[in-house]
Amino acid sequence: MFRLICLNNVIKTDIYTKNIFCPSCKSAEGSQKAYFAIRERVNALVVVEGLSVYENFVRTLNAVIAKYALLTKPRGGRGTMKFTFNLNKKEFSMKKAKMLSLTAGLVLAMVFTLSCSSDDGGGNEPTPSSNSSGGETVFCKQNSGACSQLSLSACMELVNTGVAQIVSSCDEPPPPPSSSSNNEPSGNYCGGASYNPSSQFCDNNVIYQKCGGEYYRPSSEFCSGNTIYQKCNGENYSPTTHVCTEYGLLKIAKIGTQTWMAENLNRNVSGSKCYDNNSANCNMYGRLYNWATAMTVCPSGWHLPTDAEWDVLMTAVGGGTKLKASSGWNSNGNGTNDYGFSALPGGVGGSDGGFGNVGNVGSWWSATEYNASNAYRLSISYNSSNVDRGYYGKSYLYSVRCVQN
């Protein structure tokens, strides 16, 4: 319970009440999102109602909420935070469902008593006070971008002057500023530029658009559409044309009900070779694999397609010409590549160590066995639109395409 002895002599009742749901309060991340939402609404109240008298109070409140809501792992599941300004009763209360122990900690930790003038509605700005345990430390991120671990009391002094915020770790994006500093005009500023906290956020003095209304970590995440994705080896990518795997970024093609890799696999493992043992051919066509290796080489979430899955693909596209890449085939045997599959003629490796047909024929393993010694493969030639299916010895080396699980 946070009690205001005098609220600038403003006589209103229940001017602001808001329930904020935390969908995953079992995690610090869920509490962080709830905290951001709460603070935006508190700031909005200050702006809309013109209650600048509460700025120091709100700033200090932000810091303590940050410590307990971000750094303490809540108990239970789904939670609700309810913040109510009740100016007639002159009190501000907070309840959090299913977090009795956390609520008790907050009640014991924070009691603010504010005073103001009783004659003209102006008065002096209230000065908050709090009891902190000097031994506790927090991550304190300053507006300049500098971040370090300080004692709670030391960071609170910076927070109270409007130059820092308490964050869950120095790797986390700082919460949006709760009020303006003495050196900047009133409003929300980031690196000297104003921003709208309802649709934007500030990270290391750079303004970003929220992603579907959510905050994210620009150092390790990016937004595509309204979805947040992890960067792939530190890089952004298009989720419609690429997938991030343990092998790095790989091209994909969504065809009918299936998602296929849109390039021949080029993972260097035992049981694979470059055509003619020339690495330039691997760069162009991918590697060639024996059947046993092909069965295990696809990255997590992908697998070597069965005959039945190849049949689904062929039914969807209607022929090999539409699967062929628009360049790379000998004698102008290129295809139309209508679906982005980009089939290339990587040739074949024989069980005797020889190679043949690069530029003329592309062959891909199937996971379907004919018998203990043979398995099926599909093949496309430069001079035909047909797709050939046959079974060959498992020691042969063919290209590999993976299909998503």
C-alpha positions as CSV (number, residue, x, y, z in Angstrom):
1,M,0.0,0.0,0.0
2,F,1.5,3.4,-1.0
3,R,-0.3,6.2,0.8
4,L,-0.3,9.9,-0.2
5,I,-1.1,12.2,2.7
6,C,-2.0,15.1,0.4
7,L,-2.5,14.9,-3.4
8,N,-2.3,18.5,-4.4
9,N,-5.8,19.1,-3.1
10,V,-7.3,17.6,-6.2
11,I,-10.8,16.2,-5.5
12,K,-11.5,13.4,-7.9
13,T,-12.4,9.8,-7.6
14,D,-11.1,6.7,-9.4
15,I,-9.6,8.7,-12.3
16,Y,-7.5,5.7,-13.3
17,T,-7.9,2.0,-12.7
18,K,-6.2,-0.7,-14.9
19,N,-5.9,-4.4,-14.7
20,I,-2.7,-5.7,-16.5
21,F,-2.4,-9.4,-17.2
22,C,0.9,-11.2,-17.2
23,P,0.5,-14.3,-19.5
24,S,3.7,-16.0,-18.4
25,C,4.5,-14.8,-14.9
26,K,6.6,-17.9,-14.3
27,S,9.4,-16.1,-16.1
28,A,11.3,-12.9,-15.5
29,E,10.5,-12.0,-19.1
30,G,6.8,-12.2,-18.4
31,S,7.1,-9.9,-15.4
32,Q,9.2,-7.5,-17.4
33,K,6.5,-7.1,-20.0
34,A,3.9,-6.5,-17.4
35,Y,6.2,-4.0,-15.7
36,F,6.7,-2.1,-19.0
37,A,2.9,-2.0,-19.5
38,I,2.3,-0.8,-16.0
39,R,4.8,2.0,-16.2
40,E,3.4,3.2,-19.5
41,R,0.0,3.6,-18.0
42,V,1.4,5.4,-14.9
43,N,3.3,7.8,-17.2
44,A,0.2,8.3,-19.3
45,L,-1.7,9.3,-16.1
46,V,1.0,11.8,-15.2
47,V,0.8,13.3,-18.8
48,V,-2.9,13.3,-19.3
49,E,-3.9,14.5,-15.9
50,G,-1.0,17.0,-15.6
51,L,0.1,15.5,-12.3
52,S,3.7,16.6,-12.5
53,V,3.6,16.8,-8.7
54,Y,4.0,13.0,-8.7
55,E,7.1,12.8,-11.0
56,N,9.6,12.0,-8.2
57,F,7.2,9.6,-6.6
58,V,6.6,7.8,-9.9
59,R,10.3,7.7,-10.7
60,T,11.1,6.1,-7.4
61,L,8.1,3.7,-7.7
62,N,9.4,2.6,-11.1
63,A,12.8,1.8,-9.6
64,V,11.4,-0.4,-6.8
65,I,8.9,-2.1,-9.1
66,A,11.8,-2.8,-11.4
67,K,13.7,-4.4,-8.7
68,Y,10.9,-6.7,-7.5
69,A,9.0,-7.3,-10.7
70,L,12.1,-7.9,-12.8
71,L,14.6,-9.4,-10.5
72,T,12.3,-11.7,-8.4
73,K,11.0,-14.8,-10.1
74,P,7.2,-14.8,-9.3
75,R,5.5,-17.9,-7.9
76,G,2.5,-19.5,-9.5
77,G,1.3,-19.1,-13.1
78,R,-0.8,-16.4,-14.7
79,G,-0.9,-13.1,-12.6
80,T,-2.7,-9.9,-12.5
81,M,-1.4,-6.5,-11.5
82,K,-4.0,-3.9,-10.6
83,F,-2.9,-0.3,-10.2
84,T,-5.5,2.3,-8.9
85,F,-5.2,6.0,-8.4
86,N,-8.0,7.0,-6.1
87,L,-7.5,10.7,-5.4
88,N,-10.6,11.2,-3.2
89,K,-9.3,8.5,-0.8
90,K,-5.8,9.8,-1.3
91,E,-4.2,6.4,-1.8
92,F,-2.4,4.4,-4.5
93,S,-2.6,0.6,-4.2
94,M,-1.2,-2.4,-5.9
95,K,-2.3,-6.0,-5.8
96,K,-0.8,-8.9,-7.6
97,A,-2.9,-12.2,-7.8
98,K,-1.2,-15.4,-7.0
99,M,2.0,-13.7,-5.7
100,L,1.2,-13.4,-2.0
101,S,4.8,-13.7,-0.9
102,L,5.9,-11.0,-3.4
103,T,3.1,-8.7,-2.4
104,A,4.0,-9.1,1.2
105,G,7.6,-8.1,0.4
106,L,6.5,-5.0,-1.4
107,V,4.2,-4.0,1.4
108,L,7.0,-4.2,3.9
109,A,9.6,-2.7,1.6
110,M,7.7,0.4,0.4
111,V,5.7,3.0,2.3
112,F,5.9,6.5,0.9
113,T,4.6,9.6,2.7
114,L,4.2,12.8,0.6
115,S,3.2,16.3,1.6
116,C,2.0,19.3,-0.4
117,S,0.5,22.7,0.0
118,S,-3.1,23.0,1.1
119,D,-4.0,26.5,-0.2
120,D,-3.5,26.9,-3.9
121,G,-3.2,23.4,-5.3
122,G,0.5,23.9,-6.1
123,G,2.8,23.3,-3.2
124,N,6.2,21.7,-3.1
125,E,7.0,18.7,-5.1
126,P,6.8,15.6,-2.8
127,T,9.9,13.9,-1.7
128,P,9.7,10.1,-1.5
129,S,11.6,8.0,1.0
130,S,12.3,4.3,1.2
131,N,14.1,1.8,3.3
132,S,16.7,-0.2,1.4
133,S,19.0,-3.0,2.6
134,G,22.4,-1.6,1.9
135,G,23.9,-4.9,1.0
136,E,21.6,-5.5,-2.0
137,T,22.9,-4.8,-5.5
138,V,21.1,-4.2,-8.8
139,F,22.0,-3.7,-12.4
140,C,21.9,0.1,-13.0
141,K,21.7,1.3,-16.7
142,Q,22.3,5.0,-17.3
143,N,20.7,7.0,-20.1
144,S,24.2,7.3,-21.7
145,G,24.2,3.5,-22.2
146,A,26.7,2.7,-19.4
147,C,25.6,-0.2,-17.2
148,S,27.1,-1.6,-14.0
149,Q,26.1,-3.4,-10.8
150,L,25.6,-0.9,-8.0
151,S,24.1,-1.0,-4.6
152,L,20.3,-0.4,-4.6
153,S,20.7,2.9,-2.7
154,A,23.4,4.2,-5.1
155,C,21.3,3.3,-8.2
156,M,18.2,4.8,-6.6
157,E,20.0,8.1,-6.3
158,L,20.6,8.1,-10.1
159,V,17.1,7.0,-10.8
160,N,15.7,9.8,-8.7
161,T,17.7,12.3,-10.8
162,G,16.2,10.8,-14.0
163,V,19.5,9.6,-15.5
164,A,19.3,5.9,-14.9
165,Q,16.9,2.9,-14.7
166,I,17.1,-0.4,-12.8
167,V,17.2,-3.4,-15.3
168,S,17.2,-7.1,-14.9
169,S,20.7,-7.4,-16.4
170,C,23.1,-5.3,-18.4
171,D,22.2,-7.4,-21.4
172,E,18.6,-6.4,-21.2
173,P,17.1,-3.4,-23.0
174,P,16.5,-0.5,-20.5
175,P,12.9,0.3,-19.7
176,P,11.6,3.4,-21.3
177,P,12.3,6.5,-19.3
178,S,9.5,7.3,-16.8
179,S,9.9,11.1,-16.8
180,S,12.1,13.8,-18.3
181,S,15.4,14.9,-16.8
182,N,16.2,18.5,-15.9
183,N,18.4,18.8,-19.0
184,E,15.6,17.8,-21.5
185,P,12.2,19.1,-22.3
186,S,9.2,17.3,-20.8
187,G,8.4,14.0,-22.7
188,N,10.1,10.8,-23.7
189,Y,13.6,11.2,-25.1
190,C,16.1,8.7,-26.5
191,G,19.6,9.9,-27.5
192,G,18.3,13.4,-27.8
193,A,15.3,12.5,-29.9
194,S,11.7,12.2,-28.7
195,Y,9.7,9.0,-29.2
196,N,6.3,7.6,-28.6
197,P,6.4,4.9,-25.8
198,S,3.1,3.4,-26.9
199,S,4.6,2.2,-30.2
200,Q,8.4,2.6,-29.7
201,F,11.1,1.9,-27.2
202,C,14.6,3.1,-26.5
203,D,17.7,0.8,-26.4
204,N,21.2,2.2,-26.1
205,N,20.1,5.6,-27.3
206,V,18.5,4.2,-30.4
207,I,14.7,4.3,-31.0
208,Y,13.0,1.1,-32.2
209,Q,9.5,0.3,-33.2
210,K,7.8,-2.3,-31.0
211,C,7.1,-5.6,-32.6
212,G,3.4,-6.4,-32.4
213,G,3.2,-4.1,-29.4
214,E,6.0,-6.0,-27.7
215,Y,9.6,-5.1,-26.6
216,Y,12.5,-7.1,-27.8
217,R,16.3,-7.2,-27.5
218,P,17.8,-5.6,-30.6
219,S,21.2,-7.0,-29.8
220,S,20.0,-10.6,-30.2
221,E,16.5,-10.4,-31.7
222,F,14.7,-8.8,-34.6
223,C,11.2,-8.1,-35.7
224,S,9.7,-9.5,-39.0
225,G,6.0,-8.6,-39.5
226,N,4.6,-8.7,-35.9
227,T,6.8,-11.7,-34.8
228,I,10.0,-11.6,-32.8
229,Y,12.8,-13.9,-34.0
230,Q,16.3,-14.7,-32.7
231,K,19.1,-13.5,-34.9
232,C,21.1,-16.1,-36.8
233,N,24.7,-15.8,-35.9
234,G,24.1,-12.1,-35.1
235,E,22.3,-11.4,-38.4
236,N,18.7,-10.6,-39.4
237,Y,17.1,-12.6,-42.1
238,S,13.8,-13.1,-43.9
239,P,11.8,-15.9,-42.2
240,T,9.8,-16.4,-45.5
241,T,12.9,-17.3,-47.5
242,H,15.5,-18.6,-45.0
243,V,15.6,-20.7,-41.8
244,C,18.2,-20.5,-39.1
245,T,19.7,-23.9,-38.2
246,E,22.8,-25.2,-36.4
247,Y,24.4,-25.1,-39.8
248,G,23.6,-21.4,-40.2
249,L,21.1,-19.8,-42.6
250,L,19.6,-22.0,-45.2
251,K,17.3,-21.1,-48.1
252,I,13.8,-22.6,-48.0
253,A,10.8,-22.9,-50.4
254,K,7.2,-23.4,-49.2
255,I,5.5,-25.6,-51.8
256,G,1.9,-26.7,-51.2
257,T,1.7,-28.2,-47.7
258,Q,5.5,-28.7,-47.5
259,T,8.5,-26.6,-46.7
260,W,11.7,-27.7,-48.5
261,M,15.3,-26.6,-48.4
262,A,15.9,-24.5,-51.6
263,E,19.5,-25.5,-51.9
264,N,21.5,-28.7,-51.9
265,L,22.9,-29.4,-48.5
266,N,26.6,-28.5,-48.1
267,R,27.5,-29.9,-44.7
268,N,31.0,-31.3,-44.5
269,V,30.7,-34.6,-42.6
270,S,32.2,-38.1,-42.9
271,G,30.5,-40.0,-45.8
272,S,30.3,-37.0,-48.1
273,K,32.5,-35.5,-50.8
274,C,32.7,-32.6,-53.2
275,Y,32.2,-33.6,-56.8
276,D,35.6,-34.5,-58.2
277,N,37.0,-33.7,-54.8
278,N,37.0,-30.0,-55.8
279,S,35.7,-27.6,-53.1
280,A,34.5,-25.2,-55.9
281,N,31.9,-27.8,-56.9
282,C,30.6,-27.9,-53.3
283,N,30.2,-24.2,-53.3
284,M,28.2,-24.5,-56.5
285,Y,26.2,-27.7,-56.1
286,G,26.5,-28.7,-52.5
287,R,28.1,-32.0,-51.3
288,L,27.3,-35.5,-52.3
289,Y,26.4,-38.1,-49.6
290,N,26.1,-41.8,-49.3
291,W,22.7,-43.0,-48.1
292,A,23.6,-43.7,-44.5
293,T,25.0,-40.3,-44.0
294,A,22.1,-38.7,-45.9
295,M,19.8,-40.2,-43.4
296,T,21.3,-38.3,-40.5
297,V,22.8,-35.1,-41.9
298,C,19.7,-32.9,-42.0
299,P,19.6,-30.2,-39.3
300,S,17.2,-30.3,-36.3
301,G,13.6,-30.0,-37.3
302,W,14.3,-31.4,-40.8
303,H,14.7,-34.9,-42.3
304,L,15.5,-36.7,-45.5
305,P,12.3,-37.0,-47.5
306,T,10.6,-40.4,-48.1
307,D,9.3,-41.5,-51.5
308,A,5.8,-40.5,-50.4
309,E,7.0,-37.0,-49.6
310,W,8.7,-36.7,-52.9
311,D,5.5,-37.8,-54.6
312,V,3.6,-35.0,-52.8
313,L,6.1,-32.5,-54.1
314,M,5.8,-33.8,-57.7
315,T,2.0,-33.7,-57.6
316,A,2.1,-30.1,-56.4
317,V,4.5,-28.9,-59.1
318,G,3.7,-31.1,-62.0
319,G,7.1,-31.8,-63.4
320,G,10.9,-31.4,-63.2
321,T,11.2,-28.3,-65.4
322,K,9.4,-26.2,-62.7
323,L,11.8,-27.4,-60.1
324,K,15.0,-26.8,-62.1
325,A,17.0,-23.6,-61.3
326,S,16.9,-21.0,-64.1
327,S,20.6,-21.3,-64.6
328,G,23.5,-23.8,-64.1
329,W,22.3,-26.6,-66.4
330,N,24.3,-27.6,-69.4
331,S,23.1,-27.2,-73.0
332,N,20.5,-24.6,-72.0
333,G,18.7,-27.3,-70.0
334,N,17.6,-24.8,-67.4
335,G,14.2,-24.8,-65.8
336,T,11.6,-22.1,-64.9
337,N,12.1,-22.5,-61.1
338,D,8.4,-21.6,-60.6
339,Y,8.5,-22.6,-56.9
340,G,12.0,-21.5,-55.9
341,F,13.2,-25.1,-55.4
342,S,16.3,-24.3,-57.5
343,A,17.3,-27.9,-58.4
344,L,20.9,-28.0,-59.6
345,P,22.8,-30.8,-61.5
346,G,25.3,-31.8,-58.9
347,G,26.2,-35.1,-60.6
348,V,26.9,-38.4,-58.9
349,G,29.7,-40.1,-57.1
350,G,30.3,-43.8,-57.7
351,S,31.2,-46.5,-55.2
352,D,34.5,-46.9,-57.0
353,G,35.5,-43.3,-56.2
354,G,34.7,-41.9,-59.7
355,F,32.4,-39.0,-60.5
356,G,30.1,-38.2,-63.4
357,N,27.3,-36.0,-64.9
358,V,27.9,-32.7,-63.1
359,G,26.0,-30.0,-65.0
360,N,23.8,-32.7,-66.7
361,V,22.0,-34.6,-63.9
362,G,20.8,-33.8,-60.4
363,S,20.0,-36.8,-58.2
364,W,18.7,-36.7,-54.6
365,W,18.4,-39.5,-52.0
366,S,15.1,-40.7,-50.6
367,A,14.8,-42.1,-47.1
368,T,12.8,-45.1,-48.5
369,E,14.8,-48.3,-48.8
370,Y,14.4,-50.9,-51.5
371,N,16.2,-53.5,-49.5
372,A,19.2,-53.8,-47.1
373,S,21.7,-52.8,-49.9
374,N,19.7,-50.3,-52.0
375,A,17.5,-47.2,-51.5
376,Y,15.5,-45.0,-53.8
377,R,16.6,-41.8,-55.4
378,L,15.1,-39.2,-57.7
379,S,16.8,-37.7,-60.7
380,I,16.3,-34.9,-63.2
381,S,18.2,-34.5,-66.4
382,Y,19.2,-31.4,-68.4
383,N,17.4,-32.7,-71.6
384,S,14.1,-33.9,-70.0
385,S,11.2,-32.5,-68.0
386,N,10.6,-35.9,-66.5
387,V,11.6,-37.0,-63.0
388,D,13.2,-40.4,-62.9
389,R,12.8,-42.7,-59.8
390,G,14.9,-45.7,-59.2
391,Y,16.9,-47.6,-56.6
392,Y,20.6,-47.8,-56.3
393,G,23.4,-49.0,-54.0
394,K,23.6,-47.1,-50.7
395,S,27.3,-46.5,-51.3
396,Y,26.6,-44.1,-54.2
397,L,27.0,-40.4,-53.6
398,Y,24.0,-38.2,-54.3
399,S,22.8,-34.7,-53.4
400,V,20.5,-34.2,-50.4
401,R,17.5,-32.0,-49.9
402,C,15.8,-31.9,-46.5
403,V,12.1,-31.3,-45.8
404,Q,10.7,-29.8,-42.6
405,N,9.3,-32.1,-40.0
